[in-house]
Amino acid sequence: MGDPLADIYSGYRNPNLEKLAEMVVYFSEQMAPFKAKMNKLLFYADFLMFKRSCFSISGVRYKAIDMGPVPFNFQVFLNI
C-alpha cells in the first residue's frame, strides 16, 4: 500500500485496510461496478473527502495507469 507513514500523498492518514475494504463492500453493494470503475470510485471518494476535510478516508496512496487512478498494489485487495 505504499509508505506506511502519513503524508500529503496518503491524505495525512496511515493506510487503513479495514476502511478500504468497507469502501469496496459499500460500492459493490450499491453499484456492482467493474474493476476500472471501482478504482475510480475509491479514488474520487478519498479525494473528495480530502478536499472537504484535509484527510482521506483510507489513507491509501494512488498511482496513475492508462485506465485511470488506482491504489498502489490494487491487484492484491481487489483480486479480480
C-alpha positions as a Python dict, from the first residue, in 0.01 Angstrom:
ca = {
    (1, 'M'): (0, 0, 0),
    (2, 'G'): (299, 228, -29),
    (3, 'D'): (480, 408, 253),
    (4, 'P'): (307, 343, 588),
    (5, 'L'): (370, 694, 718),
    (6, 'A'): (103, 961, 687),
    (7, 'D'): (189, 1245, 450),
    (8, 'I'): (23, 1451, 177),
    (9, 'Y'): (30, 1156, -65),
    (10, 'S'): (-177, 942, 173),
    (11, 'G'): (-418, 1217, 272),
    (12, 'Y'): (-242, 1266, 606),
    (13, 'R'): (-359, 925, 727),
    (14, 'N'): (-184, 594, 775),
    (15, 'P'): (-316, 325, 540),
    (16, 'N'): (-620, 154, 689),
    (17, 'L'): (-711, -164, 503),
    (18, 'E'): (-1031, -211, 705),
    (19, 'K'): (-1167, 122, 582),
    (20, 'L'): (-1058, 42, 228),
    (21, 'A'): (-1235, -294, 248),
    (22, 'E'): (-1551, -124, 374),
    (23, 'M'): (-1536, 121, 84),
    (24, 'V'): (-1509, -170, -160),
    (25, 'V'): (-1801, -351, 6),
    (26, 'Y'): (-2017, -38, 3),
    (27, 'F'): (-1957, 38, -365),
    (28, 'S'): (-2002, -329, -456),
    (29, 'E'): (-2341, -345, -285),
    (30, 'Q'): (-2461, -11, -422),
    (31, 'M'): (-2340, -30, -782),
    (32, 'A'): (-2175, -365, -861),
    (33, 'P'): (-1900, -185, -1060),
    (34, 'F'): (-1633, -338, -1278),
    (35, 'K'): (-1270, -321, -1168),
    (36, 'A'): (-1189, 6, -1350),
    (37, 'K'): (-1494, 182, -1212),
    (38, 'M'): (-1424, 51, -861),
    (39, 'N'): (-1075, 200, -871),
    (40, 'K'): (-1214, 536, -984),
    (41, 'L'): (-1484, 533, -716),
    (42, 'L'): (-1223, 466, -447),
    (43, 'F'): (-1005, 747, -580),
    (44, 'Y'): (-1288, 1001, -603),
    (45, 'A'): (-1426, 913, -259),
    (46, 'D'): (-1083, 952, -97),
    (47, 'F'): (-1004, 1275, -281),
    (48, 'L'): (-1347, 1431, -221),
    (49, 'M'): (-1309, 1360, 150),
    (50, 'F'): (-959, 1509, 137),
    (51, 'K'): (-1097, 1821, -33),
    (52, 'R'): (-1365, 1862, 232),
    (53, 'S'): (-1167, 1775, 546),
    (54, 'C'): (-794, 1768, 454),
    (55, 'F'): (-790, 1393, 540),
    (56, 'S'): (-857, 1093, 318),
    (57, 'I'): (-1084, 805, 418),
    (58, 'S'): (-849, 512, 367),
    (59, 'G'): (-501, 665, 373),
    (60, 'V'): (-408, 464, 63),
    (61, 'R'): (-173, 613, -196),
    (62, 'Y'): (-284, 618, -559),
    (63, 'K'): (-89, 594, -883),
    (64, 'A'): (-178, 672, -1244),
    (65, 'I'): (-217, 399, -1504),
    (66, 'D'): (-371, 406, -1854),
    (67, 'M'): (-723, 330, -1729),
    (68, 'G'): (-717, 594, -1454),
    (69, 'P'): (-606, 625, -1092),
    (70, 'V'): (-562, 309, -887),
    (71, 'P'): (-444, 237, -533),
    (72, 'F'): (-89, 101, -504),
    (73, 'N'): (-99, -281, -523),
    (74, 'F'): (-466, -274, -621),
    (75, 'Q'): (-441, -630, -762),
    (76, 'V'): (-382, -762, -410),
    (77, 'F'): (-705, -644, -249),
    (78, 'L'): (-939, -643, -549),
    (79, 'N'): (-815, -983, -672),
    (80, 'I'): (-1026, -967, -987),
}
